Amino acid sequence: MTHPADPASVSSGIAAVDAYLANGFATVPGMSSRFAATITAGLMRIQTGLGVTGPIAEIGTFEGRFFIALAKALQPGEVALGMDIFDWPNPAVIDRFEANCVKHGVAAGVRETWKCDSRTVTPAELLERTGGRRLRLFHVDGEHSRASLAKDLALATAVLADDGVIILDDMLHPGYPTLMVTVHEYLTQHPEMVVLCIIDRETIVGATKFVLCRAGWFKRYETELLAVFEQCVWPLGADFEPHWCLVLSLDTRLAAIT
Ligand SMILES: C[S@@+](CC[C@H](N)C(=O)[O-])C[C@H]1O[C@@H](n2cnc3c(N)ncnc32)[C@H](O)[C@@H]1O
């Protein structure tokens, strides 16, 4: 195996997602990596196998690159809530988001587009959008300030199903070094939550994501991830003192020691 491995060498195991990752993902403007989309959709497949169901949401859909991959991993009857202020870089971004969803087969009944400022959304307002159903997955990729991340994390936690997962984008990113402070404060305040795994960066734009879950679900998810993505497991893992978690990467080498 070459290092780093080609992202195309990893698959989610969901045919519709993998076809989009191979043929559509790179054509949709966005900032998430193909590797992260593959692992996240693969995690949704694991959830389905474990009987975990429900809607999903993303704060910061932008033009839909990552959102479409996740929406294509849903089961019949499940919906994907796409939240964004949709004013950057111009107001037409919402039309491009909708057009990309249509082009790549995310039907109107599967997606719910919500133009909003996530910092002012209450859990009750969000759950009203999902018919009261708690979320199996929440991708947080909105404004990258400590205050916004804290608010988005609080919202995600409040609406998450017991067996749900939260994905945090742009962790350990050189441009946003203080976001880790918010994550550590959050983990201290929420001992019921742990980091399930780290999805390593592909590039500086396609940056690292953290996956969080409730402590009671950690072992079940970890066991499945280890089996499904064995070739991506970086041997040393991540030390959250005292909690350890998986690191999934396209580059699983260790430093050479003579
Ligand atoms: C980095 S882009 C998201 C990229 C996208 N998730 C992807 O993977 O390609 C960040 C997005 O967050 C949105 N955003 C920023 N602050 C927000 C807020 N307070 N509420 C909702 N969306 C916000 C921006 O409009 C932008 O579209």
The ligand as a Tripos MOL2 file, in Angstrom:
@<TRIPOS>MOLECULE
LIG
   27    29     1     0     0
SMALL
NO_CHARGES

@<TRIPOS>ATOM
      1 C1        -16.9680   25.4550    5.3920 C.3       1 LIG1
      2 S1        -18.5210   25.7900    4.7510 S.3       1 LIG1
      3 C2        -19.2820   24.2200    4.8350 C.3       1 LIG1
      4 C3        -18.7690   23.2180    3.8310 C.3       1 LIG1
      5 C4        -19.6240   21.9950    3.6330 C.3       1 LIG1
      6 N1        -20.1330   21.4110    4.8450 N.3       1 LIG1
      7 C5        -18.8180   20.9420    2.8820 C.2       1 LIG1
      8 O1        -18.4670   19.9330    3.4920 O.co2     1 LIG1
      9 O2        -18.5180   21.1370    1.7180 O.co2     1 LIG1
     10 C6        -19.2610   26.6080    6.1090 C.3       1 LIG1
     11 C7        -20.7350   26.9770    5.9140 C.3       1 LIG1
     12 O3        -21.2620   27.3610    7.1740 O.3       1 LIG1
     13 C8        -22.2280   28.3540    6.9680 C.3       1 LIG1
     14 N2        -22.4370   29.0910    8.2280 N.ar      1 LIG1
     15 C9        -21.5620   29.9330    8.8370 C.ar      1 LIG1
     16 N3        -22.1010   30.4070    9.9720 N.ar      1 LIG1
     17 C10       -23.3360   29.8480   10.0770 C.ar      1 LIG1
     18 C11       -24.3870   29.9720   11.0320 C.ar      1 LIG1
     19 N4        -24.2640   30.7400   12.1070 N.pl3     1 LIG1
     20 N5        -25.5200   29.2530   10.8330 N.ar      1 LIG1
     21 C12       -25.6600   28.4640    9.7340 C.ar      1 LIG1
     22 N6        -24.6970   28.3240    8.8070 N.ar      1 LIG1
     23 C13       -23.5590   29.0110    8.9680 C.ar      1 LIG1
     24 C14       -21.6540   29.2020    5.8570 C.3       1 LIG1
     25 O4        -22.6760   29.9340    5.2040 O.3       1 LIG1
     26 C15       -20.9810   28.1430    4.9670 C.3       1 LIG1
     27 O5        -21.8230   27.7450    3.9180 O.3       1 LIG1
@<TRIPOS>BOND
     1     1     2 1
     2     2     3 1
     3     2    10 1
     4     3     4 1
     5     4     5 1
     6     5     6 1
     7     5     7 1
     8     7     8 2
     9     7     9 1
    10    10    11 1
    11    11    12 1
    12    11    26 1
    13    12    13 1
    14    13    14 1
    15    13    24 1
    16    14    15 ar
    17    14    23 ar
    18    15    16 ar
    19    16    17 ar
    20    17    18 ar
    21    17    23 ar
    22    18    19 1
    23    18    20 ar
    24    20    21 ar
    25    21    22 ar
    26    22    23 ar
    27    24    25 1
    28    24    26 1
    29    26    27 1
@<TRIPOS>SUBSTRUCTURE
     1 LIG1         1 GROUP 0 **** ****
